[in-house]
Structure formats: C-alpha cells, structure tokens
Amino acid sequence: MSEEGGADGGRRGFARASWANVLGNVAKIVAEGSAGLAFGSVALLADAAHSLADLVASVVVLVWGRSAFDEPDDTHPHGHDRIEPLTALFVGAVIALLGLNLLYRSAEGLVYGTDIEFSVLLLAALGFSIVDMYLVYRYTVEINEYLQSTALAALAKDCLNDIYTSVAAIVGVLGVFVGYPILDPVAGGLVSLLVVYQGIEIGKENVDYLIGAAPGPEKRREITTALRGHPAVAGVHDLTVFYDGTVLEVEVHVEVDGDMPFREAHDIESELVDRLRGLEDVGDAHVHLDPSGIGEWKESSDEFESR
C-alpha cells in the first residue's frame, strides 16, 4: 500500500472509496429490487440479491479495512498490513459464493422456465444500475491508483461483476420481449461462471499474502542483483523473501571484507537496506553482514545466479 498523502490521507481516501461502494450498492438494490418485485423478474431480484451481499462486503471493507492504516503498536509490532488482504479474501469468497448462487438460479431457469412480465421499467432499472456501478468502479479505481489497496481492488472487480450481471439481465429481459425467455437463464449462467472465476482469483492472490508466500524467482534475482551491485559486497547467501501482508520482507546475509572498521560496516549495511527498500513491492529488509571467504554458508551467491 502506498504511503502517498500519509496514513491519514490514505485512510480518508480508503473511507471515501468504501462509502462510494456502500451507497452505490444501496441505490442498485432499491432500483432493481423494486422493478423486480413489481414485474416478477427473477433476473432483477437475483441481481439485487447479488448487490445485497456486495453491500455486506463493502461494509466489512469500510469498517475493517481501514485498520490497515494503523501504526505498529505493542500488540502488532509489524503493523496491520495483513488486515487488508484478509478483507479482500472475504470479498473474494462472497463473490465466488454469489456466482455459484447465480449459476444455480440460471440452471433452475433452464429446467423450469421463467415467469416474467416485460416492462420498459425493467430496462430502465438495469440501465441505471449499470451507470451506477460504472461510476463507483471508476471512482474506486481512481482512488486506488495511489493507495494500491487489495481490498479496494477487490471491490472494483466486484463493481465490474455487477455490470456484467446487469448486462446479462438485460439480455434476459429482451429475450422475454422478443419471445425467447430462455435467453435469461443462458446469459445468467455464462456471467455467473465469470463471477465465480474472478472470486477464486481474488481469493488465491490474497491467500498468498496472508500465509507469507514467496514471490517468483524473478524477484529473488532482482534482489540479489541489487545487493551484488554494491562495490563492497563480495557475496550473497541465505536469502529469504516473503509476503508480509501485501508487501515483501527480505532477510539476507551479505559477505563483505571481514577486516573493515565497524562503523564502515554499519554504513554499508544501512546502504544495502535502503537499496532493498527502494525496490518495488519491498516493504522492509534485514541485512546481516558476514566476513567473506569463510565458505560455510548454506546457500551461496552462485546458486542464486543460476536460478
């Protein structure tokens, strides 16, 4: 998560984007729910129910996700960064479950048929919902350009899901108008599969953040190259890179001249830490200096170069 604007500025931006999602979902629920009840549209009622669960997810992000901006304290000495992917994981799970529910409803429609009365107001409600969700999506993405919040990114993807489901509902309503009501469950089934897929993808990404998974070999090579680019570094070994929340933490042993003065060694260590923290996605780094030439290390720099 970016620190632009400070923690207070980030918290305010996060809250504004979360509130936009809450209010946008409320407006969509009222519009589609009212039209669906009035004309017996299962597609609109299902889409409104989808947004009801989205509303719950948005409230959870609003209330819980802001804790990621809290400073480290005695009970959380490494900060609260893992709260953010936890909220995003919740959103991903909700999206996947809703997709499965929509898929079930679509299958019911294919088997038992649909009973819907066509009205232009159904299309008007769906058109309003699409515009509503698009505006919320754009606002969320704009704020998240500097926050880089996984929770807000998940909400933005959910806004796109809402647009897709509303488009599917439009196809279904138009199918009723032209005498092909089967289009309603068919379109709903295709979109529900996309919704399930996106929910699973959000969940997989944020599970990696929560369990402290390691990044790919490219990031390890980038870190090793940055360290070995320092003129005082003779070797790199025992490199560990893992996610701490949404940022990477680096632990590494670096070999330097064992006879250099202590103060010089301290300055080199500080330079290496700053160099690592300047890399993309790296949040913190811990560098341990070892005297070069001993050759007792578990993992040598040559092994890194070959990966």
Backbone bond lengths (Angstrom), bond angles and torsions (degrees), N, CA, C in turn:
res aa  C-N    CA-C-N  psi(-1)  N-CA   C-N-CA  omega(-1)  CA-C   N-CA-C  phi
1 M - - - 1.450 - - 1.521 109.52 -
2 S 1.329 116.20 132.21 1.455 119.88 -178.14 1.510 111.09 -70.62
3 E 1.344 115.40 150.73 1.455 120.25 178.65 1.517 111.78 -96.81
4 E 1.358 117.44 7.28 1.447 120.00 -175.70 1.518 110.29 -57.25
5 G 1.352 114.66 132.08 1.453 119.45 -179.61 1.506 113.20 81.19
6 G 1.334 118.25 1.49 1.451 121.03 179.21 1.509 111.75 78.07
7 A 1.359 114.65 171.12 1.466 119.71 -178.47 1.523 111.53 -63.54
8 D 1.349 117.23 -40.20 1.467 119.85 -179.07 1.521 111.11 -65.41
9 G 1.357 116.28 -43.29 1.459 119.39 178.22 1.514 111.43 -64.29
10 G 1.333 117.12 -40.76 1.453 120.52 177.44 1.511 112.13 -64.00
11 R 1.332 116.25 -40.91 1.469 120.00 179.05 1.527 110.71 -63.11
12 R 1.351 116.76 -41.42 1.471 119.66 179.78 1.532 110.87 -65.29
13 G 1.343 116.60 -43.54 1.455 119.43 178.63 1.516 111.85 -62.82
14 F 1.330 115.83 -41.77 1.460 121.22 178.15 1.530 110.00 -60.83
15 A 1.334 116.45 -43.28 1.463 120.28 -179.20 1.532 111.07 -65.49
16 R 1.335 117.09 -40.92 1.473 119.80 179.73 1.524 110.82 -62.55
17 A 1.325 116.71 -45.03 1.460 119.73 -179.92 1.532 110.90 -65.13
18 S 1.339 116.69 -39.66 1.467 120.12 179.29 1.527 110.96 -65.33
19 W 1.338 116.68 -42.94 1.464 120.32 177.86 1.533 110.89 -62.89
20 A 1.332 117.32 -38.01 1.466 120.08 178.35 1.522 110.39 -60.42
21 N 1.345 117.08 -39.94 1.457 120.62 178.32 1.529 111.50 -68.60
22 V 1.330 116.82 -39.59 1.467 120.38 178.20 1.526 110.28 -61.49
23 L 1.341 116.82 -52.23 1.474 120.80 -176.65 1.521 111.54 -68.30
24 G 1.352 117.19 -36.24 1.457 119.92 178.07 1.520 111.81 -63.38
25 N 1.330 116.80 -40.93 1.459 119.85 178.38 1.520 112.06 -68.74
26 V 1.335 117.44 -36.79 1.469 120.24 176.78 1.528 110.31 -60.52
27 A 1.349 116.89 -45.93 1.463 120.79 -179.95 1.531 110.96 -62.09
28 K 1.327 116.88 -40.15 1.463 120.97 -179.28 1.535 111.01 -67.89
29 I 1.314 116.53 -39.75 1.470 120.23 178.95 1.521 110.81 -62.74
30 V 1.332 117.13 -44.42 1.466 121.16 -179.10 1.524 110.58 -63.71
31 A 1.342 117.09 -45.94 1.469 120.42 -176.50 1.530 111.37 -65.96
32 E 1.332 116.87 -51.81 1.458 119.42 -175.70 1.525 112.28 -74.63
33 G 1.331 116.47 -37.42 1.454 119.21 179.52 1.519 112.21 -63.09
34 S 1.329 117.04 -42.92 1.468 120.91 179.56 1.519 111.45 -63.83
35 A 1.346 116.74 -46.67 1.464 119.86 -179.82 1.530 111.22 -67.12
36 G 1.323 116.55 -39.63 1.458 119.71 -179.94 1.512 112.47 -63.41
37 L 1.337 116.72 -42.15 1.467 120.20 178.37 1.526 111.43 -67.14
38 A 1.333 115.74 -38.29 1.463 119.53 -175.63 1.529 112.11 -68.14
39 F 1.342 117.85 -34.44 1.465 120.14 -172.56 1.536 113.27 -119.72
40 G 1.325 116.75 9.49 1.453 120.29 174.27 1.513 114.91 70.36
41 S 1.332 116.74 30.07 1.464 119.89 -178.98 1.527 110.68 -86.99
42 V 1.325 116.09 110.87 1.457 120.19 177.01 1.517 110.26 -67.19
43 A 1.338 116.72 -34.01 1.464 120.86 -179.34 1.523 110.84 -61.42
44 L 1.337 117.02 -44.89 1.462 120.05 179.96 1.515 111.71 -70.73
45 L 1.334 117.41 -38.57 1.455 119.53 178.54 1.530 110.76 -65.78
46 A 1.353 116.33 -38.06 1.455 119.70 177.60 1.518 111.02 -66.15
47 D 1.343 115.76 -39.68 1.467 119.36 179.00 1.522 110.56 -67.82
48 A 1.340 116.99 -36.38 1.461 120.10 176.27 1.524 110.98 -66.65
49 A 1.337 116.65 -37.78 1.466 120.13 176.85 1.520 110.63 -66.01
50 H 1.329 115.86 -37.36 1.466 121.03 174.68 1.522 109.98 -57.13
51 S 1.329 116.08 -45.63 1.461 120.32 -179.38 1.522 112.04 -69.94
52 L 1.323 117.56 -27.11 1.461 120.12 177.11 1.528 110.00 -64.28
53 A 1.339 116.53 -43.13 1.463 119.47 176.41 1.530 110.44 -67.83
54 D 1.346 116.39 -36.60 1.470 119.69 175.75 1.522 110.47 -60.67
55 L 1.322 115.85 -37.31 1.458 120.30 178.59 1.524 110.77 -61.92
56 V 1.334 116.18 -42.87 1.462 120.02 177.38 1.528 110.32 -60.31
57 A 1.347 116.24 -45.35 1.463 120.31 179.48 1.523 111.09 -61.62
58 S 1.333 117.12 -40.45 1.464 120.81 -179.69 1.524 111.11 -65.30
59 V 1.326 116.41 -39.01 1.465 120.04 178.42 1.527 110.20 -65.59
60 V 1.332 116.49 -41.25 1.465 120.09 178.56 1.529 110.20 -61.02
61 V 1.335 117.16 -44.63 1.460 120.87 178.47 1.526 110.42 -62.90
62 L 1.326 117.03 -41.77 1.461 121.18 -179.60 1.525 111.44 -61.93
63 V 1.312 116.85 -45.84 1.468 121.41 -175.02 1.524 111.66 -79.22
64 W 1.331 115.69 -42.11 1.458 121.08 -170.50 1.528 112.20 -93.25
65 G 1.324 115.81 -41.87 1.455 120.22 -172.24 1.515 114.48 -62.92
66 R 1.341 117.96 -28.86 1.472 119.96 -178.92 1.520 112.24 -65.28
67 S 1.327 117.30 -17.81 1.467 119.73 179.00 1.525 111.82 -65.31
68 A 1.334 117.32 -18.50 1.465 120.19 178.74 1.526 111.57 -63.98
69 F 1.344 116.87 -19.34 1.464 120.70 -179.49 1.523 112.37 -88.75
70 D 1.333 117.65 -4.44 1.463 120.27 179.76 1.523 110.39 -67.43
71 E 1.326 115.98 144.69 1.454 120.72 178.61 1.535 110.49 -73.17
72 P 1.359 117.19 156.50 1.467 119.29 175.23 1.526 111.23 -56.99
73 D 1.327 116.50 146.49 1.459 120.63 179.33 1.524 108.66 -141.24
74 D 1.324 116.31 -172.93 1.466 120.09 -176.87 1.529 112.69 -63.18
75 T 1.323 116.97 -33.48 1.458 120.19 -178.65 1.527 112.63 -86.96
76 H 1.338 117.88 -20.79 1.463 122.50 177.75 1.526 108.57 -134.35
77 P 1.337 117.22 74.68 1.469 120.43 -174.32 1.518 113.87 -63.74
78 H 1.333 118.44 -21.83 1.460 121.08 178.22 1.522 112.07 -97.88
79 G 1.332 116.76 13.96 1.453 120.04 179.21 1.519 112.02 87.77
80 H 1.329 115.44 -168.98 1.460 121.32 -174.68 1.528 111.84 -120.35
81 D 1.342 117.08 26.49 1.454 120.49 -174.17 1.520 113.45 -61.67
82 R 1.341 118.12 -28.54 1.462 119.27 -176.31 1.530 112.74 -74.95
83 I 1.326 117.66 -11.81 1.461 119.91 176.90 1.522 110.02 -64.88
84 E 1.343 116.07 -35.98 1.460 119.69 -177.13 1.530 112.80 -63.92
85 P 1.338 119.99 -52.21 1.465 117.58 177.06 1.527 113.29 -65.36
86 L 1.341 117.36 -23.90 1.459 119.60 176.27 1.521 110.44 -66.96
87 T 1.338 116.97 -42.41 1.467 119.53 176.75 1.525 110.89 -67.02
88 A 1.338 116.73 -37.78 1.465 119.79 178.46 1.529 110.33 -65.54
89 L 1.337 117.02 -37.46 1.462 121.10 177.22 1.527 110.09 -61.78
90 F 1.329 116.67 -40.84 1.465 120.45 177.03 1.527 110.59 -60.54
91 V 1.348 116.54 -45.05 1.460 119.97 179.51 1.528 110.47 -61.80
92 G 1.341 116.64 -43.17 1.457 119.90 179.24 1.522 112.19 -61.21
93 A 1.335 116.65 -40.32 1.461 120.67 178.86 1.530 110.75 -64.89
94 V 1.337 116.46 -41.22 1.469 120.49 178.43 1.525 110.23 -62.72
95 I 1.349 116.31 -43.70 1.459 120.29 179.92 1.532 110.56 -60.38
96 A 1.337 117.03 -45.92 1.463 120.66 -178.78 1.526 111.33 -63.47
97 L 1.330 117.40 -43.06 1.461 120.60 179.87 1.532 111.43 -65.20
98 L 1.330 116.22 -39.32 1.460 119.52 177.77 1.520 110.82 -65.63
99 G 1.326 116.05 -38.92 1.456 119.24 177.45 1.521 111.56 -61.20
100 L 1.330 116.73 -41.50 1.464 120.38 177.35 1.531 111.08 -64.53
101 N 1.334 116.10 -38.20 1.466 119.70 178.39 1.529 111.07 -64.83
102 L 1.347 115.68 -43.02 1.462 119.29 178.21 1.532 111.13 -64.65
103 L 1.345 116.13 -36.85 1.455 119.92 178.32 1.528 110.35 -63.73
104 Y 1.334 116.47 -40.38 1.465 120.66 178.13 1.530 111.08 -63.64
105 R 1.342 115.83 -43.70 1.470 119.57 179.41 1.528 111.22 -64.09
106 S 1.338 115.28 -37.40 1.467 118.59 178.68 1.526 110.57 -65.68
107 A 1.333 116.22 -40.99 1.464 119.61 177.95 1.527 110.77 -62.71
108 E 1.325 117.11 -39.60 1.472 120.82 176.57 1.521 110.60 -59.89
109 G 1.363 115.31 -43.12 1.459 118.98 -179.94 1.516 112.17 -63.42
110 L 1.326 117.25 -36.41 1.459 120.54 178.66 1.527 111.70 -67.99
111 V 1.328 116.15 -36.83 1.464 120.47 -176.23 1.531 111.52 -80.59
112 Y 1.340 116.49 -46.17 1.469 120.36 -172.16 1.520 114.04 -104.72
113 G 1.331 116.99 -7.23 1.458 119.33 -178.76 1.524 111.91 82.99
114 T 1.335 116.73 176.55 1.462 122.19 -178.55 1.522 110.21 -124.35
115 D 1.314 115.66 156.58 1.468 122.04 179.18 1.516 107.69 -131.17
116 I 1.338 116.40 96.42 1.458 121.05 -174.78 1.524 110.13 -138.18
117 E 1.315 116.43 140.69 1.461 123.65 176.00 1.530 108.19 -98.78
118 F 1.333 116.77 121.92 1.461 119.73 -177.58 1.525 110.97 -71.33
119 S 1.345 115.67 140.59 1.458 122.33 174.01 1.524 108.40 -153.87
120 V 1.334 115.49 144.96 1.465 120.44 176.37 1.525 110.06 -61.94
121 L 1.324 117.20 -27.34 1.464 120.35 -179.99 1.529 111.58 -63.99
122 L 1.317 117.04 -28.46 1.466 119.96 175.57 1.527 110.37 -63.44
123 L 1.322 115.90 -45.37 1.461 120.11 178.22 1.524 111.02 -66.45
124 A 1.346 116.39 -36.79 1.468 119.76 178.86 1.530 110.51 -63.84
125 A 1.325 117.04 -42.75 1.469 120.84 179.43 1.524 110.69 -63.71
126 L 1.330 116.10 -41.04 1.464 119.43 179.41 1.527 111.45 -69.48
127 G 1.330 116.93 -38.05 1.464 119.94 176.60 1.522 111.57 -62.82
128 F 1.335 115.59 -42.25 1.466 119.45 176.64 1.524 110.55 -61.29
129 S 1.313 116.68 -41.99 1.468 120.73 -178.11 1.524 111.53 -63.71
130 I 1.329 116.44 -39.44 1.469 120.10 179.87 1.528 110.52 -65.06
131 V 1.329 116.74 -46.24 1.470 120.26 178.84 1.527 110.05 -63.60
132 D 1.314 116.01 -42.85 1.464 121.81 179.85 1.530 111.11 -57.77
133 M 1.330 116.41 -50.67 1.465 120.16 -177.91 1.522 112.31 -69.65
134 Y 1.329 117.24 -32.84 1.468 119.03 178.56 1.526 110.55 -66.16
135 L 1.332 116.53 -42.31 1.468 119.51 178.78 1.532 111.03 -64.03
136 V 1.332 116.72 -41.14 1.463 120.06 177.53 1.526 110.04 -64.58
137 Y 1.328 116.29 -41.32 1.473 120.77 178.31 1.526 111.23 -59.37
138 R 1.331 116.93 -49.39 1.465 120.57 -177.93 1.527 110.43 -62.93
139 Y 1.314 117.31 -41.50 1.468 120.87 -179.43 1.532 110.41 -64.84
140 T 1.322 116.53 -42.76 1.466 120.96 -179.92 1.525 110.98 -64.35
141 V 1.318 117.15 -44.32 1.465 121.63 179.41 1.525 110.89 -64.09
142 E 1.324 116.49 -41.00 1.468 120.28 -179.44 1.529 111.11 -61.79
143 I 1.322 117.25 -46.00 1.459 120.26 178.99 1.527 110.62 -67.20
144 N 1.322 116.13 -37.16 1.463 119.64 -175.52 1.523 113.01 -76.66
145 E 1.329 118.07 -6.89 1.458 120.27 177.56 1.522 111.32 -61.53
146 Y 1.347 117.07 -32.86 1.466 118.65 178.33 1.530 112.57 -104.30
147 L 1.331 117.45 -21.13 1.463 118.64 178.27 1.523 112.31 -81.12
148 Q 1.351 116.60 -34.67 1.471 121.59 -177.71 1.535 111.21 52.90
149 S 1.325 115.55 46.39 1.459 122.01 -179.24 1.521 110.18 -88.28
150 T 1.341 117.26 128.23 1.458 120.14 177.55 1.529 111.19 -68.83
151 A 1.336 116.95 -30.69 1.463 120.23 178.38 1.526 110.75 -66.54
152 L 1.348 116.88 -45.27 1.465 120.10 178.36 1.528 110.62 -68.29
153 A 1.338 117.12 -35.09 1.468 119.85 176.79 1.525 110.21 -61.93
154 A 1.335 116.58 -38.06 1.461 120.46 178.15 1.528 110.90 -66.37
155 L 1.334 116.68 -40.77 1.465 119.75 177.53 1.526 110.92 -64.59
156 A 1.339 116.80 -38.84 1.462 120.12 178.86 1.527 110.67 -62.68
157 K 1.329 116.90 -42.73 1.465 119.97 177.51 1.524 110.73 -62.98
158 D 1.328 115.71 -35.82 1.458 119.07 179.40 1.528 110.67 -67.51
159 C 1.341 116.97 -34.09 1.466 119.93 175.37 1.531 110.27 -60.88
160 L 1.338 116.56 -42.32 1.465 119.77 176.89 1.519 110.92 -63.23
161 N 1.343 116.57 -39.86 1.465 119.65 176.15 1.521 111.15 -58.08
162 D 1.345 115.75 -41.41 1.464 119.99 179.14 1.524 111.27 -61.68
163 I 1.338 115.74 -38.65 1.462 119.16 178.36 1.528 110.12 -64.87
164 Y 1.342 116.39 -43.82 1.469 119.88 -179.84 1.521 111.37 -62.20
165 T 1.346 116.76 -43.44 1.464 118.69 -179.23 1.522 111.38 -66.95
166 S 1.331 117.11 -34.07 1.468 119.74 177.54 1.528 110.76 -68.26
167 V 1.343 117.03 -38.73 1.462 120.42 176.08 1.529 110.21 -62.48
168 A 1.344 115.66 -41.79 1.459 119.29 177.62 1.522 111.26 -61.35
169 A 1.338 115.92 -39.77 1.463 119.82 178.27 1.532 110.88 -64.78
170 I 1.340 116.96 -36.77 1.469 120.34 177.05 1.527 110.30 -61.75
171 V 1.340 115.71 -43.69 1.472 119.39 177.91 1.525 109.93 -59.01
172 G 1.339 116.03 -42.31 1.451 119.73 179.20 1.516 112.85 -63.78
173 V 1.343 116.24 -43.87 1.470 120.40 179.94 1.529 110.38 -64.58
174 L 1.340 117.15 -41.99 1.472 120.21 177.76 1.522 110.56 -66.12
175 G 1.338 116.04 -32.33 1.459 118.93 176.02 1.514 111.51 -62.56
176 V 1.317 116.79 -40.04 1.468 120.89 175.80 1.523 110.35 -62.22
177 F 1.323 116.29 -41.45 1.473 121.74 -177.61 1.525 111.62 -62.77
178 V 1.345 116.95 -39.66 1.471 119.76 -176.79 1.530 112.18 -95.13
179 G 1.345 116.85 4.32 1.459 119.36 175.22 1.514 115.29 92.86
180 Y 1.339 117.98 17.56 1.460 121.66 177.50 1.534 109.89 -125.85
181 P 1.321 117.18 71.11 1.465 119.88 -178.03 1.530 114.07 -63.69
182 I 1.337 116.88 -15.70 1.466 119.92 179.78 1.529 111.64 -64.09
183 L 1.349 115.83 -21.29 1.468 119.57 179.11 1.525 112.05 -62.74
184 D 1.322 116.94 -27.99 1.474 120.50 -179.30 1.532 111.48 -60.40
185 P 1.335 119.44 -58.29 1.469 118.86 -179.79 1.532 113.56 -68.98
186 V 1.343 117.95 -30.18 1.465 119.84 179.20 1.531 110.40 -64.33
187 A 1.337 116.15 -50.08 1.462 120.26 179.69 1.530 110.69 -63.34
188 G 1.332 115.93 -41.04 1.460 119.26 179.07 1.510 112.56 -62.22
189 G 1.346 117.20 -37.80 1.458 120.63 179.33 1.514 112.43 -65.59
190 L 1.340 117.46 -42.13 1.465 120.74 179.69 1.525 111.37 -63.92
191 V 1.325 116.06 -43.92 1.460 119.35 -178.96 1.521 110.84 -69.07
192 S 1.317 117.79 -36.45 1.465 120.40 -178.94 1.526 110.99 -63.09
193 L 1.328 117.25 -34.49 1.463 119.98 176.55 1.530 111.04 -63.94
194 L 1.334 116.75 -39.55 1.462 121.02 177.05 1.526 110.43 -64.48
195 V 1.334 116.61 -40.87 1.457 120.99 -179.63 1.535 110.04 -63.00
196 V 1.325 116.99 -44.49 1.475 120.84 178.84 1.525 109.98 -60.72
197 Y 1.327 116.75 -45.25 1.466 121.11 -179.16 1.521 111.55 -59.57
198 Q 1.334 117.18 -46.66 1.456 120.07 -179.11 1.527 111.60 -65.50
199 G 1.326 117.44 -37.86 1.458 120.08 177.15 1.515 112.10 -62.58
200 I 1.345 116.41 -41.57 1.467 120.49 178.49 1.524 110.75 -65.43
201 E 1.341 117.48 -40.73 1.465 120.97 179.65 1.524 111.38 -63.12
202 I 1.328 117.14 -42.93 1.467 120.85 177.07 1.520 110.08 -61.09
203 G 1.335 116.39 -43.67 1.456 120.18 -179.73 1.512 112.91 -63.12
204 K 1.347 117.36 -44.79 1.466 121.09 -179.25 1.523 111.09 -61.10
205 E 1.317 116.89 -44.16 1.464 120.47 -179.11 1.523 111.39 -61.00
206 N 1.303 116.72 -44.29 1.462 119.68 -174.73 1.520 113.10 -81.35
207 V 1.322 118.36 -22.19 1.462 120.00 171.08 1.528 109.61 -63.01
208 D 1.336 116.97 -40.44 1.469 120.51 177.36 1.526 111.01 -59.58
209 Y 1.324 116.53 -40.85 1.460 119.77 178.83 1.529 111.15 -64.61
210 L 1.317 116.41 -37.87 1.467 120.41 -174.67 1.526 113.15 -75.91
211 I 1.322 117.49 -34.30 1.465 119.54 -175.33 1.523 112.19 -92.80
212 G 1.338 117.44 4.01 1.458 119.89 177.90 1.514 112.86 71.83
213 A 1.331 117.60 39.75 1.460 121.06 -179.81 1.525 110.97 -67.17
214 A 1.312 115.61 157.85 1.467 121.14 179.08 1.527 109.84 -88.84
215 P 1.334 117.44 149.25 1.463 120.22 175.12 1.525 110.43 -75.31
216 G 1.314 116.91 -179.69 1.453 121.05 179.88 1.521 112.88 -73.34
217 P 1.335 116.96 171.11 1.468 121.32 -178.61 1.526 113.52 -62.09
218 E 1.336 117.39 -24.65 1.466 119.18 179.37 1.516 111.33 -62.39
219 K 1.309 117.58 -41.28 1.469 120.77 179.87 1.527 110.49 -67.47
220 R 1.327 117.79 -38.59 1.466 120.33 177.45 1.527 110.77 -62.76
221 R 1.348 116.25 -42.08 1.463 119.22 178.27 1.526 111.23 -64.94
222 E 1.341 116.47 -38.40 1.458 120.11 178.24 1.528 111.24 -62.15
223 I 1.322 116.12 -42.00 1.468 120.54 179.82 1.522 110.70 -67.42
224 T 1.327 116.60 -44.01 1.460 120.15 179.30 1.520 111.34 -62.20
225 T 1.333 116.58 -41.94 1.467 121.05 179.07 1.522 110.70 -63.29
226 A 1.327 116.73 -41.29 1.471 120.00 179.65 1.528 110.97 -63.15
227 L 1.317 116.87 -39.91 1.463 120.12 179.89 1.529 111.69 -69.62
228 R 1.321 116.09 -45.18 1.456 119.88 -176.91 1.526 111.69 -72.56
229 G 1.334 116.60 -13.26 1.453 119.48 176.39 1.514 113.31 -73.77
230 H 1.330 116.62 -13.13 1.469 119.89 177.32 1.534 108.77 -77.45
231 P 1.325 118.55 132.33 1.479 120.74 -174.90 1.519 114.24 -62.39
232 A 1.326 118.79 -22.55 1.463 120.42 -177.24 1.528 112.63 -87.79
233 V 1.325 118.37 -7.49 1.461 121.62 -174.90 1.529 110.14 -88.14
234 A 1.336 115.30 123.94 1.462 121.11 178.64 1.525 112.28 -100.32
235 G 1.314 117.46 -18.38 1.459 120.30 -178.89 1.516 111.43 -171.50
236 V 1.333 115.62 162.65 1.464 122.85 179.91 1.521 107.92 -134.61
237 H 1.327 117.55 134.15 1.458 119.76 177.77 1.530 110.38 -149.95
238 D 1.328 114.45 167.16 1.468 122.42 178.11 1.532 112.21 49.71
239 L 1.320 115.51 52.18 1.462 121.25 178.73 1.522 110.28 -84.50
240 T 1.327 116.32 127.10 1.458 122.61 175.01 1.521 108.70 -124.42
241 V 1.324 116.67 125.81 1.463 122.23 179.00 1.528 107.66 -129.05
242 F 1.320 117.39 127.76 1.460 120.54 -178.10 1.522 109.89 -151.90
243 Y 1.318 115.17 158.64 1.456 120.61 178.60 1.527 110.25 -80.47
244 D 1.324 114.65 130.11 1.462 122.22 169.37 1.516 106.02 -115.79
245 G 1.337 117.05 93.06 1.444 120.07 -167.50 1.520 108.48 73.48
246 T 1.326 117.08 -132.65 1.460 120.68 -177.72 1.522 112.64 -96.14
247 V 1.322 118.33 2.50 1.463 121.44 179.03 1.526 109.63 -117.01
248 L 1.324 115.12 162.65 1.459 120.63 -177.91 1.523 111.42 -94.48
249 E 1.317 115.72 143.30 1.452 121.73 172.33 1.526 107.96 -115.10
250 V 1.327 115.07 135.88 1.457 121.01 -175.63 1.525 109.66 -117.07
251 E 1.322 116.23 131.62 1.461 122.32 172.36 1.523 106.95 -126.28
252 V 1.328 118.17 128.10 1.447 120.19 -173.40 1.522 111.19 -154.64
253 H 1.331 116.01 150.69 1.460 123.07 172.12 1.527 108.00 -106.30
254 V 1.323 116.57 133.46 1.457 122.35 -177.72 1.522 108.78 -123.80
255 E 1.323 116.01 134.81 1.466 121.25 -179.04 1.531 110.76 -93.64
256 V 1.324 115.38 129.42 1.466 122.08 177.96 1.534 108.50 -135.19
257 D 1.309 115.80 174.51 1.467 121.36 177.84 1.529 109.67 -59.96
258 G 1.332 116.69 120.74 1.460 120.56 -177.04 1.512 114.44 -71.75
259 D 1.328 117.96 -11.18 1.466 120.59 -177.57 1.524 112.96 -100.16
260 M 1.322 117.90 2.09 1.464 118.75 -178.72 1.532 110.39 -71.05
261 P 1.336 117.80 153.95 1.468 121.75 178.37 1.528 111.14 -60.52
262 F 1.319 115.82 150.39 1.465 121.51 -177.43 1.526 111.41 -59.85
263 R 1.337 117.69 -43.46 1.465 120.18 -178.43 1.529 110.80 -62.66
264 E 1.339 116.68 -39.90 1.461 119.94 178.18 1.522 110.58 -63.94
265 A 1.321 116.46 -41.04 1.467 120.64 177.93 1.533 110.79 -62.13
266 H 1.328 115.01 -40.46 1.465 119.24 178.51 1.526 110.76 -62.03
267 D 1.326 117.17 -43.46 1.465 120.80 -179.95 1.528 110.92 -64.06
268 I 1.340 116.46 -39.97 1.463 119.68 178.58 1.527 110.64 -63.59
269 E 1.327 116.19 -42.44 1.475 119.72 178.41 1.529 110.48 -59.78
270 S 1.324 117.31 -43.42 1.464 120.86 179.65 1.531 110.68 -63.28
271 E 1.334 116.72 -41.06 1.461 120.28 178.74 1.523 111.50 -63.10
272 L 1.320 116.61 -40.87 1.466 120.30 179.86 1.525 111.63 -67.05
273 V 1.331 116.39 -40.29 1.463 119.73 177.55 1.526 110.22 -62.33
274 D 1.338 116.79 -44.74 1.467 120.35 178.87 1.526 110.77 -63.17
275 R 1.326 116.00 -38.06 1.464 120.23 179.99 1.537 109.87 -63.60
276 L 1.320 117.57 -42.35 1.466 120.89 -179.96 1.520 111.50 -69.41
277 R 1.328 116.53 -41.74 1.468 119.25 179.99 1.521 112.25 -65.44
278 G 1.324 116.33 -20.24 1.464 120.23 177.61 1.510 113.97 -79.53
279 L 1.348 117.34 -10.24 1.457 120.39 178.26 1.530 110.67 -76.17
280 E 1.307 115.76 150.60 1.465 120.66 -179.81 1.528 110.88 -61.80
281 D 1.319 116.32 135.03 1.469 125.82 176.40 1.523 114.01 76.90
282 V 1.329 119.22 -7.45 1.465 120.75 179.51 1.526 109.07 -85.10
283 G 1.343 115.87 122.34 1.456 120.19 -179.67 1.519 112.63 -95.59
284 D 1.327 117.29 -40.76 1.459 120.50 -178.79 1.517 109.15 -147.21
285 A 1.341 115.36 157.60 1.462 120.42 -178.09 1.522 109.34 -145.19
286 H 1.319 115.26 143.15 1.458 121.96 177.78 1.525 107.28 -127.45
287 V 1.324 116.37 115.97 1.461 122.12 -175.76 1.524 109.40 -114.22
288 H 1.325 114.91 126.82 1.470 120.78 177.08 1.522 108.25 -111.01
289 L 1.330 117.61 126.38 1.454 121.58 -178.94 1.531 110.70 -90.90
290 D 1.340 115.56 133.40 1.460 122.51 177.50 1.531 109.07 -124.18
291 P 1.331 117.46 149.33 1.466 119.65 175.32 1.523 110.84 -69.32
292 S 1.308 116.92 134.98 1.462 120.94 -177.50 1.521 111.09 -75.39
293 G 1.342 115.13 159.13 1.449 121.01 173.13 1.507 115.62 90.30
294 I 1.327 118.53 -4.47 1.464 119.30 -178.35 1.524 111.13 -76.08
295 G 1.330 116.99 -40.98 1.461 120.91 174.46 1.506 115.33 75.64
296 E 1.315 118.67 25.49 1.465 120.73 -177.86 1.521 112.74 -104.62
297 W 1.331 116.56 9.21 1.461 119.52 -170.67 1.518 111.66 -76.92
298 K 1.325 114.22 148.75 1.462 120.35 179.48 1.529 111.32 -67.93
299 E 1.316 116.32 -36.87 1.451 120.75 -172.98 1.509 108.13 -136.55
300 S 1.308 117.85 115.32 1.460 120.52 -174.78 1.513 111.21 -91.25
301 S 1.330 114.68 165.82 1.457 119.89 178.47 1.514 111.89 -64.49
302 D 1.330 118.20 -29.21 1.459 121.23 179.78 1.526 110.17 -62.87
303 E 1.333 117.00 -35.56 1.467 120.08 178.74 1.521 110.30 -65.27
304 F 1.342 116.85 -38.41 1.457 119.97 178.32 1.524 110.59 -63.03
305 E 1.345 115.56 -41.93 1.453 119.31 -176.90 1.519 111.70 -63.05
306 S 1.345 117.52 -28.80 1.469 121.06 -175.71 1.511 113.34 -85.53
307 R 1.357 117.33 -7.58 1.466 119.53 -176.33 1.525 111.67 -84.80
